[in-house]
Amino acid sequence: MNTSVNVSEAELTRRTIRRDALVSCNQAFIDCRTPGSHLKENYALIGNGVSQSDGQFINLQEDHGYNIGAAAMPNGVTNSLHMHFTAEVFFNFGGEWKFRWGRDGADGEYVSHDGDIVTVPTWIFRGFTNVGPDNGWLFTALGQSDTGGIIWGNNVLEEAEGHGMYLTSEGRLIDTVAGDEMPPGDDLIRPLPDDIVDSMRGWTVEQMRARITSNDDLEWCDEPFLCSLLPGGGAQLATVIGYGMTENRDQTPRVFNPHSFNVAWLRASVGEGVLRHYHNETQVVIVKSGRWKVTLNEGAEQRSVELNASDTLSIPPGAWRAFEALEAGDEGMARLLVVNGGDGRVRLHWSSDLWREVSDKGISRDADGYVAPSFLLAVATEDD
């Protein structure tokens, strides 16, 4: 890939999604009029997601290989049981949320707290309820550019019909109360046969817990990058889904299976972060706490943006970038959620200036891309 990707000021602005620029859709799904589910707010930040409403506002309509969204709803309101064909990951940015899964939501429950990352397996029914304050907030990621849509639980479809809501085989929402014309019956989605529902895989509480990463589960690495021992490069990394961009051979993620993206937490004290680098995957960062500065491009073309809590930035592949914590959050450090495209490792490319600095410190990388002492690499012999 051409590494001279230059991000203009206008493009940087387009890719910066402020929290107050998010626009909710309250009629995104078929259960939008069902009592107990009618006060949901659905947000589409990047990509189409799975909204079934033509009125869904999308902040950044650009293919990343995955979709980024958000959900909010008052205490007691429920997101009805549904199933996805691709990965669905929830990032708890505030509040308490009760997740349930399986047919009728009876296989298990988990109450998620602030900072949790919950990745729900594909091909099982899931739903969630806000059991905390009204201002609870979930960011979400859905795998693949095209998620394949949603399959709703049978009771969800049946209840929605009682409120004039139907779903076509093309995923279009029909609202007869609002005057939409009913299509032919064979164009409507109908409840699944019981034997099909019964054949779907189950997931125990123990199995699901292994796919949930709470703050207590995080394993922070103090030296995840080639720049970690240089001034300003002292960010810590906790891998969650996939190996992502760690350059520390001892760091492993909690969740391994393919999602079409990888996820990690990055945190740093004020003045620290990740020094200038680029990689060839799509990247989305969302501020969890504190305030961050992200600087793109090289030399005279460098331009920066400052991000506050719940602000989002999409960085194109091949663009130079650096991250710096400007202000600490509640935990005494600033924290950033990092989502990169792809299921493999993300290989970082560092500036020539940085390579000279780490060489002076006796640091390099081995043939597998992991940080290693230079003296050890120097004594290695070539295979015959």
Backbone torsions as a table, in degrees:
resi	resn	phi	psi	omega
1	MET	NA	144.8	174.0
2	ASN	-65.8	122.7	-176.4
3	THR	-91.4	4.0	-177.7
4	SER	-94.7	34.7	179.0
5	VAL	-66.4	122.5	-179.5
6	ASN	-112.2	125.6	-178.6
7	VAL	-97.2	116.1	-179.6
8	SER	-72.9	167.1	178.2
9	GLU	-61.7	-40.8	179.3
10	ALA	-65.4	-39.5	179.6
11	GLU	-68.9	-38.2	176.8
12	LEU	-62.0	-42.0	177.9
13	THR	-64.0	-41.5	179.8
14	ARG	-62.8	-35.2	-176.3
15	ARG	-87.4	-6.0	178.2
16	THR	-93.4	118.7	-176.7
17	ILE	-113.0	103.7	-179.5
18	ARG	-76.3	151.0	179.6
19	ARG	-56.7	-40.6	-177.6
20	ASP	-78.9	0.1	176.2
21	ALA	-96.2	-0.9	179.6
22	LEU	-76.7	140.2	-177.2
23	VAL	-123.5	122.4	-176.9
24	SER	-85.6	154.8	170.9
25	CYS	-121.1	120.7	-177.4
26	ASN	-94.0	2.9	177.4
27	GLN	-130.3	45.7	-175.8
28	ALA	-81.2	-23.9	-171.5
29	PHE	-134.8	167.6	-172.7
30	ILE	-65.9	-21.7	-178.5
31	ASP	-92.6	16.9	-172.8
32	CYS	-68.2	-12.9	177.8
33	ARG	-113.9	-1.5	179.2
34	THR	-74.3	125.1	179.0
35	PRO	-54.6	135.1	-176.9
36	GLY	93.8	-15.5	178.0
37	SER	-129.0	6.1	-169.0
38	HIS	-87.2	-4.6	-177.6
39	LEU	-110.4	24.4	179.1
40	LYS	-74.6	145.8	172.5
41	GLU	-117.5	123.2	-179.4
42	ASN	-112.9	135.1	-178.4
43	TYR	-124.0	139.8	175.3
44	ALA	-119.9	104.0	-178.4
45	LEU	-84.0	-49.2	-176.4
46	ILE	-135.7	119.8	179.8
47	GLY	86.3	167.9	-176.2
48	ASN	-72.2	-24.7	-175.7
49	GLY	63.3	-140.1	180.0
50	VAL	-126.5	18.8	178.6
51	SER	-58.5	140.3	179.5
52	GLN	-105.4	17.3	-179.0
53	SER	-113.7	133.3	175.5
54	ASP	-67.5	-16.4	-177.9
55	GLY	-90.6	5.7	-179.1
56	GLN	-67.6	123.8	176.7
57	PHE	-82.2	135.4	179.1
58	ILE	-120.1	122.4	-177.2
59	ASN	-67.8	-43.8	-178.2
60	LEU	-135.1	105.6	-177.8
61	GLN	-92.7	85.8	-178.3
62	GLU	-150.8	136.7	-177.0
63	ASP	-70.3	119.5	175.9
64	HIS	-111.0	-6.7	-172.6
65	GLY	88.7	2.3	178.0
66	TYR	-164.6	172.2	-178.3
67	ASN	-123.2	142.5	176.6
68	ILE	-117.7	128.5	178.6
69	GLY	-140.1	-165.1	178.1
70	ALA	-158.6	159.5	179.0
71	ALA	-141.4	142.3	175.2
72	ALA	-146.9	148.8	176.9
73	MET	-168.0	154.8	-177.7
74	PRO	-67.1	166.9	176.3
75	ASN	-54.9	135.7	176.4
76	GLY	88.3	-10.9	-178.8
77	VAL	-86.0	144.1	-171.3
78	THR	-118.7	139.7	166.7
79	ASN	-92.1	117.0	-168.7
80	SER	-66.3	162.3	-179.2
81	LEU	-62.5	132.0	179.4
82	HIS	-154.6	171.6	-177.2
83	MET	-134.2	143.5	176.2
84	HIS	-117.2	154.5	175.4
85	PHE	-91.3	-19.2	-179.8
86	THR	-120.0	172.5	-175.9
87	ALA	-57.5	142.1	171.2
88	GLU	-130.8	121.0	-177.2
89	VAL	-123.7	134.3	178.6
90	PHE	-109.8	131.9	176.1
91	PHE	-111.7	108.9	-176.2
92	ASN	-78.9	108.4	178.3
93	PHE	-103.0	13.0	175.3
94	GLY	159.3	135.1	174.1
95	GLY	99.1	-173.4	178.8
96	GLU	-122.8	131.4	-174.7
97	TRP	-132.1	126.8	177.6
98	LYS	-94.5	114.3	175.9
99	PHE	-94.2	143.3	174.6
100	ARG	-139.3	157.5	-174.4
101	TRP	-152.3	166.3	-177.7
102	GLY	92.6	173.2	178.6
103	ARG	-58.4	129.4	-177.3
104	ASP	60.3	14.5	179.4
105	GLY	67.6	26.0	-170.5
106	ALA	-99.6	-3.1	-177.8
107	ASP	-75.4	-28.8	-179.5
108	GLY	174.0	167.0	178.3
109	GLU	-137.9	152.3	174.3
110	TYR	-146.8	131.3	176.3
111	VAL	-95.7	115.2	-177.0
112	SER	-90.8	141.8	179.1
113	HIS	-117.8	168.9	-177.3
114	ASP	-50.7	128.6	178.4
115	GLY	97.6	-11.9	179.1
116	ASP	-67.6	147.4	167.4
117	ILE	-119.9	121.4	-175.8
118	VAL	-118.4	117.6	175.6
119	THR	-110.3	117.2	-174.5
120	VAL	-93.0	132.9	179.6
121	PRO	-60.3	152.2	174.5
122	THR	-71.1	160.4	173.0
123	TRP	62.3	31.0	167.4
124	ILE	-134.3	149.5	176.3
125	PHE	-73.9	142.9	178.3
126	ARG	-147.3	155.3	174.6
127	GLY	-158.8	169.2	-179.4
128	PHE	-152.2	155.1	-177.8
129	THR	-131.0	139.0	174.0
130	ASN	-77.6	109.5	178.2
131	VAL	-106.1	9.9	179.7
132	GLY	-114.8	-152.9	-178.0
133	PRO	-68.5	162.7	-177.1
134	ASP	-63.2	-24.0	-175.7
135	ASN	-94.6	23.7	175.4
136	GLY	-62.4	151.2	-173.1
137	TRP	-145.5	131.5	174.8
138	LEU	-122.8	122.7	162.2
139	PHE	-84.8	154.2	-177.6
140	THR	-136.5	154.9	171.1
141	ALA	-133.5	135.2	177.8
142	LEU	-118.8	135.1	-176.3
143	GLY	-72.7	149.9	176.8
144	GLN	71.2	157.8	176.3
145	SER	-68.3	-43.7	176.4
146	ASP	-107.4	112.4	-175.1
147	THR	-79.4	-11.7	-178.5
148	GLY	83.7	0.1	176.9
149	GLY	87.7	-165.6	-174.4
150	ILE	-124.5	144.2	164.7
151	ILE	-110.6	122.9	-178.2
152	TRP	-90.6	150.3	173.3
153	GLY	-59.7	148.5	-176.0
154	ASN	-57.3	-41.3	-178.5
155	ASN	-67.3	-27.9	178.7
156	VAL	-66.4	-46.5	179.1
157	LEU	-63.3	-41.4	-178.7
158	GLU	-66.1	-42.4	178.7
159	GLU	-67.4	-38.0	-179.0
160	ALA	-63.7	-37.4	178.6
161	GLU	-59.4	-34.8	178.5
162	GLY	-66.8	-12.8	178.4
163	HIS	-115.7	19.6	174.0
164	GLY	77.9	18.8	-177.3
165	MET	-111.0	131.6	-179.8
166	TYR	-136.4	163.4	-179.1
167	LEU	-130.3	129.7	179.7
168	THR	-84.2	166.2	179.1
169	SER	-65.5	-16.2	177.1
170	GLU	-92.8	4.9	177.8
171	GLY	83.4	16.0	-179.2
172	ARG	-92.4	135.2	-178.8
173	LEU	-83.8	129.5	178.3
174	ILE	-110.2	120.9	-179.6
175	ASP	-115.6	97.5	-177.2
176	THR	-71.3	-25.6	177.0
177	VAL	-64.8	-35.6	179.3
178	ALA	-83.6	-0.5	176.1
179	GLY	101.5	6.0	177.6
180	ASP	-64.9	143.3	179.7
181	GLU	-83.8	135.3	179.4
182	MET	-70.5	130.0	175.2
183	PRO	-78.3	173.9	175.0
184	PRO	-56.0	148.6	-175.3
185	GLY	-57.1	-33.7	-177.9
186	ASP	-75.7	-5.0	175.3
187	ASP	-92.5	-2.6	-177.7
188	LEU	-97.3	145.8	173.2
189	ILE	-74.3	129.3	179.7
190	ARG	-114.3	160.1	177.8
191	PRO	-55.7	146.0	-179.8
192	LEU	-73.7	147.8	173.2
193	PRO	-59.1	146.3	-177.0
194	ASP	-58.6	-36.9	-177.2
195	ASP	-67.5	-30.7	176.7
196	ILE	-68.9	-45.0	178.8
197	VAL	-62.2	-41.7	-178.9
198	ASP	-65.9	-24.8	-176.4
199	SER	-81.9	-11.1	-178.6
200	MET	-71.2	147.0	-172.5
201	ARG	-67.8	148.6	175.8
202	GLY	-95.0	165.0	-179.1
203	TRP	-145.2	118.0	-176.4
204	THR	-76.0	166.4	176.6
205	VAL	-61.2	-40.4	-179.7
206	GLU	-65.1	-41.3	177.8
207	GLN	-64.4	-41.5	-179.4
208	MET	-68.2	-37.2	-178.2
209	ARG	-61.0	-31.4	178.7
210	ALA	-69.2	-15.0	178.7
211	ARG	-101.3	7.5	179.0
212	ILE	-112.8	129.6	-179.5
213	THR	-117.6	106.9	177.5
214	SER	-90.7	174.2	176.8
215	ASN	-58.3	-37.4	-179.5
216	ASP	-69.4	-22.0	-179.3
217	ASP	-83.4	-14.7	-173.5
218	LEU	-67.9	138.2	173.9
219	GLU	-116.3	101.2	-175.5
220	TRP	-81.9	135.0	176.6
221	CYS	-103.3	126.2	-177.7
222	ASP	-78.2	-23.8	-177.8
223	GLU	-131.7	70.2	-176.6
224	PRO	-83.6	-16.3	-169.8
225	PHE	-128.8	164.7	175.7
226	LEU	-59.9	-30.0	-176.9
227	CYS	-87.5	2.4	-167.2
228	SER	-61.9	-28.0	-177.5
229	LEU	-96.4	6.2	179.3
230	LEU	-97.9	150.4	177.3
231	PRO	-56.6	130.3	-179.5
232	GLY	87.5	-6.8	-177.2
233	GLY	-109.7	22.9	-171.4
234	GLY	-89.8	31.0	177.9
235	ALA	-69.7	151.3	173.1
236	GLN	-105.4	149.6	-176.5
237	LEU	-128.6	137.4	171.8
238	ALA	-124.1	110.1	178.3
239	THR	-75.2	141.8	-178.1
240	VAL	-122.0	-57.2	178.9
241	ILE	-121.2	114.0	-179.4
242	GLY	77.7	161.8	-178.3
243	TYR	-72.0	-29.4	176.6
244	GLY	58.5	-135.0	-169.9
245	MET	-106.1	16.4	177.1
246	THR	-64.9	142.7	174.5
247	GLU	-113.2	16.3	177.6
248	ASN	-102.2	117.6	-173.0
249	ARG	-65.4	-19.3	-178.2
250	ASP	-89.7	-2.9	-176.3
251	GLN	-92.2	128.0	179.4
252	THR	-128.6	147.8	179.8
253	PRO	-81.6	160.4	176.8
254	ARG	-75.2	-36.0	-177.6
255	VAL	-118.9	131.8	-172.6
256	PHE	-108.9	-28.2	-166.5
257	ASN	-66.2	152.5	-176.3
258	PRO	-60.4	137.8	177.2
259	HIS	-124.9	-13.0	-168.5
260	SER	79.7	3.9	174.4
261	PHE	-156.4	164.8	174.3
262	ASN	-125.0	158.0	-171.5
263	VAL	-135.4	138.0	175.3
264	ALA	-149.9	157.1	169.1
265	TRP	-98.0	139.8	174.0
266	LEU	-122.3	133.7	176.4
267	ARG	-138.5	155.4	-177.7
268	ALA	-158.8	151.3	170.4
269	SER	-78.4	166.1	-176.1
270	VAL	-59.3	131.6	-180.0
271	GLY	92.1	-11.0	178.6
272	GLU	-106.2	168.9	179.7
273	GLY	170.0	-137.9	177.2
274	VAL	-125.0	126.6	-177.6
275	LEU	-73.7	175.4	-168.0
276	ARG	-61.5	129.2	-178.5
277	HIS	-159.2	174.0	168.8
278	TYR	-145.0	164.6	168.2
279	HIS	-148.4	172.2	-168.7
280	ASN	-104.9	24.0	175.5
281	GLU	-113.3	158.8	169.7
282	THR	-64.7	150.9	-180.0
283	GLN	-143.4	134.5	174.4
284	VAL	-126.8	130.9	176.6
285	VAL	-121.3	140.0	179.3
286	ILE	-129.9	128.8	-177.8
287	VAL	-76.9	122.4	174.7
288	LYS	-88.3	-41.9	-179.5
289	SER	-153.8	156.3	-179.9
290	GLY	76.9	-159.2	-180.0
291	ARG	-136.8	137.5	-175.5
292	TRP	-124.2	150.1	168.9
293	LYS	-113.9	128.5	175.3
294	VAL	-113.6	125.2	-178.6
295	THR	-114.1	126.4	-178.4
296	LEU	-111.2	160.4	173.8
297	ASN	76.5	-178.6	-177.8
298	GLU	-118.7	156.7	169.9
299	GLY	50.6	-131.4	-176.6
300	ALA	-67.8	-16.1	-179.2
301	GLU	-88.9	1.7	-179.6
302	GLN	-61.5	138.5	173.8
303	ARG	-145.6	147.9	-172.2
304	SER	-124.1	157.6	172.6
305	VAL	-136.3	141.1	176.2
306	GLU	-102.3	133.2	-175.2
307	LEU	-118.2	134.7	177.5
308	ASN	-105.6	179.3	-176.7
309	ALA	-52.8	130.2	178.3
310	SER	70.4	8.3	169.0
311	ASP	-76.9	150.1	-176.2
312	THR	-126.4	143.2	176.5
313	LEU	-135.1	132.2	173.1
314	SER	-101.7	125.9	-179.1
315	ILE	-112.3	125.8	-176.1
316	PRO	-72.2	153.0	175.8
317	PRO	-57.2	142.0	175.2
318	GLY	84.1	-3.2	179.9
319	ALA	-88.3	133.6	172.9
320	TRP	-64.1	141.5	178.6
321	ARG	-150.6	152.8	173.6
322	ALA	-142.9	148.3	-177.5
323	PHE	-121.1	136.0	177.6
324	GLU	-139.0	131.4	175.6
325	ALA	-78.9	124.3	-180.0
326	LEU	-99.5	-28.4	-176.0
327	GLU	-150.2	135.1	-176.7
328	ALA	-79.8	157.1	175.1
329	GLY	-98.2	-159.2	-175.0
330	ASP	-63.1	-31.3	-176.7
331	GLU	-86.7	10.4	179.0
332	GLY	84.6	-1.0	176.6
333	MET	-138.5	162.2	173.3
334	ALA	-91.0	143.7	-178.5
335	ARG	-126.1	141.6	-175.9
336	LEU	-132.4	131.8	171.9
337	LEU	-87.2	130.2	-177.4
338	VAL	-120.3	123.6	176.9
339	VAL	-120.3	121.3	177.3
340	ASN	-115.8	148.7	179.4
341	GLY	-73.3	153.1	173.6
342	GLY	95.4	160.7	-179.6
343	ASP	-100.2	-10.0	-179.6
344	GLY	-93.5	-178.0	174.7
345	ARG	-66.2	148.5	178.3
346	VAL	-100.1	113.1	-175.9
347	ARG	-86.8	121.5	-178.4
348	LEU	-88.1	142.4	175.5
349	HIS	-115.8	126.0	-174.7
350	TRP	-106.7	158.8	-179.6
351	SER	-69.7	156.6	178.5
352	SER	-63.3	-34.6	177.5
353	ASP	-61.4	-41.8	-180.0
354	LEU	-66.2	-40.2	179.0
355	TRP	-60.2	-37.9	179.0
356	ARG	-66.1	-40.2	-179.0
357	GLU	-65.9	-44.1	-178.6
358	VAL	-72.3	-29.0	176.6
359	SER	-63.4	-39.0	177.2
360	ASP	-63.7	-25.0	178.5
361	LYS	-93.2	4.2	178.4
362	GLY	76.0	29.8	-176.8
363	ILE	-117.8	142.7	175.5
364	SER	-151.5	-164.2	175.1
365	ARG	-127.4	145.7	177.9
366	ASP	-82.1	-178.5	-175.6
367	ALA	-65.9	-17.1	178.9
368	ASP	-94.4	2.5	175.6
369	GLY	87.9	15.2	179.8
370	TYR	-103.9	145.8	180.0
371	VAL	-61.0	136.4	-177.6
372	ALA	-152.3	157.1	176.7
373	PRO	-70.9	137.2	-176.0
374	SER	-61.4	-37.7	-175.3
375	PHE	-63.2	-34.2	-179.4
376	LEU	-70.4	-38.5	178.9
377	LEU	-67.8	-31.5	-176.6
378	ALA	-69.0	-25.6	-178.0
379	VAL	-93.4	-1.9	179.0
380	ALA	-70.0	145.2	178.7
381	THR	-107.4	150.7	177.9
382	GLU	-73.3	145.1	174.5
383	ASP	-69.3	149.9	176.6
384	ASP	-71.6	NA	NA
